[in-house]
Amino acid sequence: MFMRLSTSAHLGLAAAAALLLPTPPAPADPGSGRGDFPITTRLHGGPDTYVAGGGFGTWYLDLTNTTARSWSDIHPVVVLVDDRRALEPGQPQLEFYDGERAHPVRFEKTDAEELVGAFDDGFPGFTVAPGKTLTVRIRLALTADTAPNDVTVNAAVVQRHDDDGDWVGQSNDYRFGVESEPGDAETPGTATATGDARLPFADELARTGLGSLTGVALAATVALLVTGAAILLTRRRR
């Protein structure tokens, strides 16, 4: 089993499990033998800049099934990390589309000041056929009270099984700026996805896999996931 953790989202992805599942999900068996997640996940097509109080910018999330089996009940989880740590849950207005139907995404803030939002408003999840790519349309606007900032977006993908689940994908990073000046926020620009910068520990995780890590490293991995989820659960209970 292999698992990758992005620098911008390593805590947010752990906390995201609390939005979907009572316990943190485990990394899925890739099945392909290549050491990758079974669902290749890519963000693309978004604008470089959003204007606070402006219109929606549209971007896309590709979910590519690299295996010979179908994957159903797929729920992406979006993590927003802003440079100033000033972004509030009510400021990003995010929607994803299932066909022609738009679904809102509600964000919650973690103690690491990351915003986490699951594609789970009662939505049953996406199904990705073997060897196929499903492209999910997403649109984002920011409320007028959003301060100028720079934001990094990362998407994790969870496959839910009743009260359990697995990590099955993680995207590249998509970075954009927020401006307060009037401008055109409706027209998508060139995507600024930058690839998944990772922590040194995450590099080790991706290279060697969970099965070959030492007991200390494995314990650190579990602690990271469990602590992140527990923090968010505690905040929600309050």
N, C-alpha and C positions, 0 to 999 in steps of 0.2 A: 504494500500500500504506500502511496505517496501523497504528500500534502504540501501545498505552497501557501505561504502567508505573505501578503503584500505589506510593504512598510507603512503605507497609508491606512491600512485597514486591519492590521493583525489583531488589534483589540476589538475593533468594531465587529468583525466577523464572528468573534466568540460571543459577544453580547447579542448579536443578531439571532443566535440560536434560541434565546429566550423569547423572541417574538413569535417563533414558529413551534417550538418544542419545549417540553418541560425539562429535558436534559440536553446537553450539547450533543450535536450529531457527530458521528465518527466519519473519517474519510472513507469513501467508497473504494472497493477494489476496482482499479481501472479496467481490468479485463483485457486490455490491449497488449499488455506486456511491455509497453514503452515507457512506463514510469510517469504517465500523465493522468490527469483527471479524465474520466470517460466523456464528459461534456466540455469541449473546447468553447471558451466563452470570450467574446470580443465586443467591446464598445467602439462605435465609430459614427461618423457623420455629424457630430455635434458642433455648434458654433464655438468660436474661440472666446466670445464675450457675450454676456447677458446684461441688459439694462434693468436695474431695479425698478419695478413698477411697469416694465415693458411687457411685450407679448411673449408667447411661448417660443422656445427653440426646440427643434425636433432632432432626435438622435436615435440610434438603433443598437439593440443587443442581439448578437448572433449566438445561437446555441447549436453547436454542431456535435452530433452523436458520432463518436469515433469507434463505436463498438458494433457488434453484430446483433445486439438485442435492443428492444425498444425501451426507452426511459420515460416513465409517466410521473404525474404528481410533482412536477418540477417547479420550484418556487425561487426565483431570483431574490436576492437581498442586496439593496443598494446602500453603500456607506459613503457619506459626504464628509470630507475633512477640509476645513478652511484654515488658511494660514494664520488668521488672527484669532481663531477659536471664538468667534463672535456670532456665528450663524446659529439661529434659533430654530426649533422644530417647525414653527408655523410659517417660516419665511420661504422655504422651497415648496413650490406647488408642482408636485410630480404626478404624472399619470402614465399608465402603460395600457397598451391595447391588446385585447384578445379578439382578433378579427376587427370588427368595426366598433366594438364596445370598449369604452374607456373605463379604467378602474383607477381610483385615487390611491396614492400611497401615503400612509401616515408615518411621520418620522418621530423617533424618540431620541433623546440625548443621553449619551453615556457619561460616566464620570471622567472619561478621557476626552470629553467635549467633542465627540464624533456623533454625527447624526446617522441613525440606522433606520431603514424603512424596508419592510418585507412586502412582496407582491402577494398579499394574503388578506383581502377584504371579503373572504368567503369564496374567492376564486379557487376552483379545484386544481389548478396547476396545469402547466403545459405538458404535452407529450411530444417527444422527439423520436422519430422513426430511425431505424438503423441506417447509418451512413448519411443521414440527411441533416440539413441546416434549417432551423426555425429562426426567423428574424422577427424580433419583438420591437414594435414602434413605441418610443417613449417621448414624452414632451415635458419640458420643464420651464417654469417661470419663477421669478423671485419678486416678493412683495416690495412695495415702494420704500419700506423702512429698512431694507437690506443695505448695509454699509458697503462701500467699495472693498473688494477682497479678492483673493485667489482661492479657488476650490478644486480639490481633487476628488473624483468619483471613482469608485471601484465596485464591481458587482461580484458577489459570491452566489453560488447556486446550490440549493438544498433539495434533495429528494426526500419527501416526507413519507413515512410509513406509519400511519395512525399516530401513536405517541412517541415515535422514534424517527430517526432520519439519518442521512449521510450527506457529507460534503461531496458534490460531484463536479464542481467547476469553480473557477475563479478567473475574472477578466483581467485585462490590462487596465492601466489607469487612464482616465480622461480628465484633463485639466482645463479649466476655463477661468476667465476673469469676470468680476462683477463691477459695473460702472454705474454711477448715479446720473451721468449726463444722458440727454436724449439721444436715441440712436435706433437702429434697426435690429431688434432682437428676434425678429420672426424668421430671418433668412439664415438657414444653416451655413456655416462657413466650413473651412477645411478642418477636419478632425485633428485634435491635438493629443490623441492617445499616445502615451509615451512608453508603454511596456511596463512590466511589473518589477519595479525596484524592490528588492527584498532585504530583510535583515540577514546578517551573517548566519544566525541560527536557522533561519528559514532556508537559506541556501543549502545548508547541511541536510536539512529535512528533505528538500527536493532531490538532492543528489543521492542520498543513501537510502531513503525510505524509512518508515517507522520501525520496520522489523529489525534493522541493523543498528539503530541508535542505542547508546548506552542507557542504563536504567536512569541515570541522572537526567539525561536529555529528554527521555520519554516522560519522566515525571514533570519536567519543566513544561513540556508541551501540554500535558493534561491540565496542569495548574493554570496555564494561560487561558485555555478554553473555559474551564470551569469557573475561574474567578471572574472572567468577563461576563459570563451569563449570570452568575450569582449577583453581581453588582447591579445589573439592569433589573433583575427580578426584584431585588430589595427596593430599588427606587420606585418601581411600579406599585409594589404593595403599599408604600408610603402614600 
